[in-house]
Amino acid sequence: MMIDFAAQVEGLRPQLLRFARSQLRNDAWAEDAVSDTLLAALERPQSFAGNSQLKTWLVGILKHKVVDQLRRHSREATVLTTDDGEDLDESLFAPDGHWREAPQDWGDPEAACGRREFFEVLEACMEHLPPTQGRVFMMREWLELETDEICKELTITATNLWVLLHRARLRLRECLQSSWFNARPA
Amino acid sequence: MLTLHRIRMFRRTCREVTRLVLEGEERRLGWVDRTAIRLHLMICSACPRFLRQVQFMRHAMGRWRNYRDAE
């Protein structure tokens, strides 16, 4: 029974590692977060109630371990790359503040969300965000942290965080436009 | 004069409205900003579509969380 449980937990390692990597953008930190998760799970199998899915339970633990890693490495996690510092605004707007090209009508989100390929494109777009933008965006959207919690964990100011999230959301929008909407005309 | 002053106070470019709409995803905006957005959306044809794209992304992210964490 116990061996069976351990095997099932271990079997989910690749998936957990992929999730941890997409959030942390660092293989070593991701390995640590996943190891801590599996260890915690195997130490306290009785806390797995069995009425939720094993994966959901493990992902819940993983999210805490991922925050631990971000806290531990906050200094390195907030170093901006050139890409992180780049503003899309300049290419989107004319000097007078008008759109260069008006945004398109994306239609009903449920139409896209019913398709697995849409989530695959969405995930690819998130993975293409520059590292620091990607981290804060995932903290907000996957870990579902409030902005003040993110500022505290990464020791950055609210203004810095808003700028990063602003850039990340504009990039995600661009990526969805080119990789989903332009690629599959409605 | 007062009316003119008030209109100026709420006037925003598309670029500024875009920034405010995105900031609204992270925190509750003050009433001046919210009013400025509403007024701008009434007279602009491009920004309402941007707002709907932001709402689209918010909705999609919520569905993605379920898809990823449970399926």
Chai-1 contact restraints between the chains, C-beta under 6 A:
chainA,res_idxA,chainB,res_idxB,connection_type,confidence,min_distance_angstrom,max_distance_angstrom,comment,restraint_id
A,T56,B,D69,contact,1.0,0.0,6.0,A-B,restraint_1
A,T56,B,A70,contact,1.0,0.0,6.0,A-B,restraint_2
A,V59,B,D69,contact,1.0,0.0,6.0,A-B,restraint_3
A,F93,B,R15,contact,1.0,0.0,6.0,A-B,restraint_4
A,G97,B,T13,contact,1.0,0.0,6.0,A-B,restraint_5
A,G97,B,C14,contact,1.0,0.0,6.0,A-B,restraint_6
A,G97,B,R15,contact,1.0,0.0,6.0,A-B,restraint_7
A,H98,B,C14,contact,1.0,0.0,6.0,A-B,restraint_8
A,W99,B,C14,contact,1.0,0.0,6.0,A-B,restraint_9
A,W99,B,A46,contact,1.0,0.0,6.0,A-B,restraint_10
A,A102,B,A46,contact,1.0,0.0,6.0,A-B,restraint_11
A,P103,B,A46,contact,1.0,0.0,6.0,A-B,restraint_12
A,P103,B,R49,contact,1.0,0.0,6.0,A-B,restraint_13
A,P103,B,F50,contact,1.0,0.0,6.0,A-B,restraint_14
A,P103,B,Q53,contact,1.0,0.0,6.0,A-B,restraint_15
A,D105,B,R49,contact,1.0,0.0,6.0,A-B,restraint_16
A,W106,B,Q53,contact,1.0,0.0,6.0,A-B,restraint_17
A,W106,B,F56,contact,1.0,0.0,6.0,A-B,restraint_18
A,P109,B,F56,contact,1.0,0.0,6.0,A-B,restraint_19
A,P109,B,H59,contact,1.0,0.0,6.0,A-B,restraint_20
A,P109,B,A60,contact,1.0,0.0,6.0,A-B,restraint_21
A,C113,B,A60,contact,1.0,0.0,6.0,A-B,restraint_22
A,C113,B,R63,contact,1.0,0.0,6.0,A-B,restraint_23
A,F119,B,W64,contact,1.0,0.0,6.0,A-B,restraint_24
A,F119,B,Y67,contact,1.0,0.0,6.0,A-B,restraint_25
A,L122,B,W64,contact,1.0,0.0,6.0,A-B,restraint_26
A,E141,B,M61,contact,1.0,0.0,6.0,A-B,restraint_27
A,T147,B,E26,contact,1.0,0.0,6.0,A-B,restraint_28
A,W162,B,E23,contact,1.0,0.0,6.0,A-B,restraint_29
A,W162,B,E26,contact,1.0,0.0,6.0,A-B,restraint_30
A,L165,B,E26,contact,1.0,0.0,6.0,A-B,restraint_31
A,H166,B,L22,contact,1.0,0.0,6.0,A-B,restraint_32
A,R169,B,L22,contact,1.0,0.0,6.0,A-B,restraint_33
A,R173,B,Q53,contact,1.0,0.0,6.0,A-B,restraint_34
